[in-house]
Amino acid sequence: MDLDAYLQRLGAAAGHLTREDIVAALSLAWALYLAAVAVWIILQRRPPLSTVLWLLLLPLLPYAGFIVYYFFGPQRLERRRLKRLRSRAVVAGQAERARLRESRHDAPAAMRQMVTLGLATSDAPLSSAHGLQLLVGGGQTYESFIQAIDAARDHIHVEFYIYEPDRIGTALRDRLVVKARQGVTVRFLIDALGSARLGRHFLRPLREAGAHVCFFHDVKIGRRLRPVTNYRNHRKILVCDGRVGFTGGMNVTDEEDERVRDDAYHDVHLRIEGGAVRWLQMVFLEDWTYATGLNAPDHDLDALLPDAQPGPHLVQILSSGPDDQREAIHRMQVAAINAATERVWLTTAYFVPSEAALMSLTLAAQRGVDVRLLVPERSDSLVVTAAARSYFDELIDAGVKVWEYRDRMLHSKTLVVDDAYSFVGTANFDNRSFQLNFEVTALIYGPDMAHALRRQFETDLRHAARVPKNRPAWFGRRLGDATARLFSPVL
């Protein structure tokens, strides 16, 4: 049936309205629909670019655009945020218990504003540790995991973005199975996208041993349907008995184990022992409650949050995610760089900075701070690699020294500022980590960890080449780099 015939029948059904009347009515309805949806989107107060893109998209998808926006747009994040707030409320009692058990720690006067900012953006007070160890490479890190798991007597909490059913993944699983059979409570939380290769067969021994297994942002229509790529749980946490905790860049995969592969990713991780572990524990408990949809774990709080004597290392555990607009890790790193007087040495696997982060680096270099950036010559994402290169000229012109790591894939995520602030965690220096992923980072105050990170940075430079000013680049590469930069907000 053609349009004229359809309009004639519609007019007859509506009391012999003319074709012009019907077209006018439909146009008015369409205009009212666009106006109503536009007002709704504008009132969400999203970033201007995101708002404009959605406003342009909706007219291109008549009526279906509303459904797309509701189920896949920012509203979807808002529903997840509400669920996250409910999970946060559920574990509020444990959080308050952790605060009551926290000793009072006095940071040096020059660092107190940073401590206050960390508390305001991440709700984590300044804590301490009596043991801190920077772990370099998969061999050292995984052996430390195994030792902590074997020593556990009450509970083991595992949370990773990527957990592969390969050699190291199987070895750790088998250790967890043994501990679960011994009566140790094992909670195993993995991201549904990052760990998509984990199937029922691999997980069956864990479940049969009594371990609790859950996927973060799992899908309802079968395990093989990949969930959306945004809002990933990029955190890596291992907590044993609430006394020993780990976080950093390492996933559980042979790709990061140099004992198995000569081309294994180069990465670092952090082992923490002492009171600061309870704040890694709180991040895990909130994620577990959110992912399972259950009440807080039925577990003895004294076991989850054991007492710990104050230690010599001051630590603040920073967590951020798309559910929290405070962007704790982003703000804290920018604030630290802005406070730098001597050095800013940044290592990151993915460098796609926000405007604020880029400005902080260039300003620091221009005022005479020794700003160094170490990135992989070629990451596991060609688009991200190209986008990162697009920033090099601007950085170098401002005085930033840029190196490309050429030995293997560089996967570390560390930042050391002066002898005051050391960041080791899961967050890259990119928009995805700052805004779209769930991340966790340990901020260590004082010179000890700063010296360790400086030594590691200098060691890594032996396998890197400095990017020269006015480096030659053929037109195709420059065009590709500039094009990749257009996608920076979502990389």
N, C-alpha and C positions, 0 to 999 in steps of 0.2 A: 504494500500500500504506500503510495507516494505521500509527501507532506501535505499537498493541497487536499487530497481526499481525506486524510486523517483530520485536518483542521475543520473540514466541512462536517464530518461526523461529530467531532467534538462540539462544533457550534450548534448542531442540531440538538445534541443532548443537553446543551446549556441554554436552550431557549432561542435558537436561531441567532447567536452572536455572529458578528462578521469575522472574517479572517483577521482583519486588523485589530479587532477587539481581543481576540484570543492571543495574537502575537504580543500585544501590549501587556496583557495579563501575565503571560509567561515571562516576558522581559522583566516586569516588575517583581515577580516572584524570584527570578534569578538574581536581580539586583539586591533584593532584601536578604537572600541567602548569603551572597558574597559579603554584604555589609555586616550581617550578624556574625559570620565566621571570622571576618577580619577583626571586628571588635573583640571577639573571644581570644583570638591569637595575640592581639596587641596587649590585652590585659594580662597575659602570661608574663610580660616583662622579660622576655628572653633577650639574648644579645641581638643588636640591630640587624646584623647580617643574616642570622638565622631567621629572624622574624620576617625580613623582606623576602627571603627565599621561599618560606612557607606561603606567604601572601601571593607570590607569583605562581606557585605550584597549584594552588587550589582551583583557580579558574581553568587550568589546563586539564584538571581531572574533575569534571562536573559531578557534584554530589559524592562521587567515590572519594574525592579528596578529603572530605570530612572524615570518612571511615579510616583512610590512610593516616591522617593526622591523629585521630583518636587512638588508634591501636599501635602505631609505629612512631609517632612524633613525640614531642616533649611531654604530651599528656601521659604517654606510657611511662616515661621516667617519673612523672609526678605520682603515678600510682605505686611505682616501686619505692619512691621516697616515703610515701605514707606507710607502706609495709615496713620499711626500714625503721621509721620512727617507732612503730609498734614493737619491733624487736628490740630497739634500744630501750624502750620503757620496760620491757620484760626483764632485761639484765641490769636495770638501774640499781637494784638492790646490791648486786655483786659489785657494781662500780663504786657505790657508796662505801661498801665494805673495804674495797681496795684503797680508797682514799683515807679511810680511818686508820688503815694499817701502814700508810706511807709515813715515813719519818720526815721531819722538816729538814730540807736541804737548802743551804744558802749559797747561791751562785755568786761569783764575783760581781761587783757593782756594774761593770761594763757589760755583763751578759744578762742582767735581770730583765731588761726590756724584751729580749728574745725569749726568755722563759715565759714571761707574761703573754707574749704573742702566741707561743705554742699552746698554752693553756686555753687561750681565748678561741683559737681556731680548731683545736683538736681535742679539747677536754682532758688532756693528759697532763698531770702535774709533773714537776721535776722529780725524778727518782734517781736511784743509784744502783750500781753493780759492783760486786767485789771480784768479778771476773769478766774480762772482755778479750776476745781473741779474733783477729782478722784472719779468716780462712781464705786461702788462695787456691783456686782450681778445684775440680770435682773430686780428685782423689782425697785430698785433705778434708774437704767438706763432708763427703759421704761417709768417710771413716768416723768423723766426729758425730754425724747423725747416728750411726750404728752404735757407737759407744753410749750415747745418751739413751737410745731406745733400750739397749740391753740393761741399762742401770735403772730403768723406770720400775716403780713398784706400785703406783696408784693409777696414773692415767697418762696417755700419750695423745696429743692433739696434732693432727697433720692437716695442713692446708697449702695447696699448691695450684698454680695456674696450669702448668704442664706436668703431667705425671705419665710417663710412657711405660708400656708393658714390655720393657726390654731387660737387659741384664741387670742394671742397677735398680730399676723399678721392681723387678721380681725379687731381687735380694732384700730390698727394704720391706716389700710386702710380706715375705716369708718371716722376717724378724717380727713384724707386727702381728702376724698370725700366732707365732710362739707366745708373745706377750699376752695376747688376748686369751689364749688357752690357759695361761697362768692366772687369769683373773684380773689382769690390768685392763682398765677401760680404755678402749681405742676408739677415737672419733676421727673419721677420715673424710675430709671435705676437699673436693676438687672442682675446678671450673669445667662446665659442660662443653665449652668450645675448645679450650686449651688441651683438655684431656679426653678428646672425643674418641680416641682409640681404645680407651678402657671399656671392655665389654663385660658381660655377665660371667664369662668363663674365668677371666682374670680376677674378678672381684669375689667370686664364689667362696674361695678359701677364707677370705676375711669375714664374710658374712656368716659362714658356717662356724667360725671360731668365736663368734659373738661380737665382732667389731661393728660399729655403727658407721654406715657409709652413706654419703649424701653428695649430690651434684649441685653446684651453685648455678642458678639460672638454667636449670634443666628444662627440657621441653616435654610437652604432654603427649606428642604424637610420635612416640618411638625415639630411641636413643640416637638413631642415625640421622635424624633431621637436625641439621646444624642450627643452633640458636643464632640470634642476631649478633653481629660482631661488636657492637657497643656494649658498655656496661659490663666488661669482663672483670672477674675477680683475679687480678694480676698479683695478688699477695702470695708470699712464700713464708709460711710460718710453721715451725715445729716447736712444741712445748712439751716437756717431759716433767711430770710431777709438779708443775708450777714453779720449778726451781731453775731449770735450764731451758733457755729458749734460743731459737735461731731465726734470723731473717737476712735477706740480701737478694742478690740477683739470681741465685742458682735454682733452676727447676730440677726435677728428678728425671733425668734422661741421659742415655749414653752419649748424646751429642755434647754434653758438658763434662764428660769423664775422660781425661787425657790418658787414663790407664787402658781405655778401650779403643780410643780413636786418636790418631795423631793430629787430626784437624779439629779436635774438640774446642768448643767455645772457651774463651778466656774470661773468667768471672771471679768475683769475690763474694764472700758471705761473712756473717758476723755471728759469733757465739757469745751469748750473754748469760751470766750467772748472777743471781741476786734479785733484789727487789724490783728492778725494772722489768723482769720477766712477767710480773703480774699484769703489766699494761699490754704486753703482747697477748697474754691470756685473755684480756678483756676484748681485744680486737677479734680474736678467734671466737669467743663465746657469742659476741654479737652477730658475727657472720654465720655461725652455726644455727642460732635461733632464727635468723632471717631465712636461711636456706631451707631449714626443715619445717618452718611454720609451727614449731612446737614451743612450749614454754621453756624457760631456762633449764639447762641440763640438771637432772635429778642427781646431784653429786654433793658431797660434803664440801662446803665452802672453805673449810680449813685446809682441805687437800688442794682445792683449786687455787687458793690464794694464801699460801703458807707465809708465815712470818719470815722476815729476812733481816739480817743485820745490815745497817748502812755500809756501803762500800766506798772506795775512793774515786770511782768513776761516776760522774753526773750524766744521766741519760734521760732523754725525753722521747717517748714513742709517739710518732706522728702518723695519723691515719687520715686518708681522704678518699673521696669517691664522688660519683655523680649525684648521690643523694644528699650531699652536703655542699652548699654553695660557698662555704668559707675557704675551700681550697687550701687546706693547711700546709701541705708540702710545698706547693707553689709559692705561697706567701712567705713561708719560712726561708726558703732558699733565696728568693729575691731579697728579702730583708737582710739575710746574712751577707750576700754579695754587696749590697748597698753599704753595709757597715765595714767592709774590708778596708784595711790600710796597707797590707803588705802583699798578700797573694790570694788568688782564687784559682784553684786547680780543679777542673771539672772533667770527669770521665763519664761518658754516656754511650750506650749502644745506639740510641736514636736521638738525634738532635733536630728538633723542629720547635723552636722556642716560641713562647707567647711574645707579644710586643713588650710587655713589662719585663720579662726575663731577658730578652735580647737587649733592651735598653740598659738593664742593670749591668750586664757584661761589658758593653761598650763604654758606659760611663766610668766603670771601675778602671778600665784600661786607660782611658783618657786622663784620669786624674793620677796616673802613675802606678797603679796597682799591677802586680805581675799576674796577668790573667792568661791562663793556659787552658786549652780545650783539646781533649783527646777523644777521637771518634774512630770507628772502624773505617778502613778504606772502602770496604764493601760490606754492608750489613746483609742480613737475610731478607731484606726488602729493597728492591731496586728503586722503588718510588721514594722511600724514606731516604735512601742514600743520595738520590738526586736532589731531594728537597733540602737536605742538610748542606750539600755543596753550594746551593744558591745563597747561603748566608756567609760563606767564607770571605768574600771580598769586603763586605761591610764590616765584618769582625776584624780582619787584618788591617784595614784602613784605620780602624780605631785604636790599633795597637795590641789586639789579642793575638796570642801565638797559638796557631792551630796545627795539630799533628794528626796524621792518619795512621792507625795501627794496621800493620801489614802482615803480621805473622799468622793470625787466625781471626775468626770472628770475635770481636771484642763485645762482651755482654755486660761488663761491669757498670754499676750505677753509683758513683761516689762523688762527693764534693767536699773539698777541704778549704776552709777560709781562715787565713792567718794561722795562729796556733790556738784558735778559739772554738771553731765549729767544724765538726766532721759529720757528714751525712753518709750513711750506708743503708741501702734499702732496695726496694723493688721498683721505684719510680724512675723512669728515664726523664731527660730534660726535654720533654715534648708536650704538646697540647693533649694528647691522648692520656698520658699519665697524670697531667695536671687536672684534667676535667672529666674524662670519660671512664677511666678505669678505677677500680677499687685498689688502693695502694697502701703500703705501710713502709715507714722509714725510721730508722733510729738516728737521732741527733745526739752526738756525744760532745759534751763541753770539755774543753781543756786540751793540753798539749799532747798527751800520750797517744791518743788515736790519731790526732793530726799528724804527728811524726810518722806513725805507721803508714798512713795513707800517702804522705809525701814520698816515703821510701818506695812504696809500691808504684806510685806514679812515675818516679824516675826510672825504676826498673822497666816499666812498660814502654817508656820512651826509647829504650834500646831496640825495640822492635817496630818503631814508628818512623815515619818520614815527615818532616815539617813541610807544611803547605806554603809555597813561596808567594810573595806579593806579585800581582800581575801574572799569575800562572797562565800558561797557554791553554786554551780550550777551543776546540773547533765549534762551529756554529751550531751543529746538531746537539752537542752536549749542553751548550748554554741555553738553547731553547728548551731542551728536555728538563734541565734543572729548574728553569723559571716556571715551566708548566707544572712540574711536580709541586712547586711552592704554593700554587693556587689551592692545593688540597691540604695545606698545613693545618687548618682547623680540625680536620678529622683524621689525620695521620697518627 
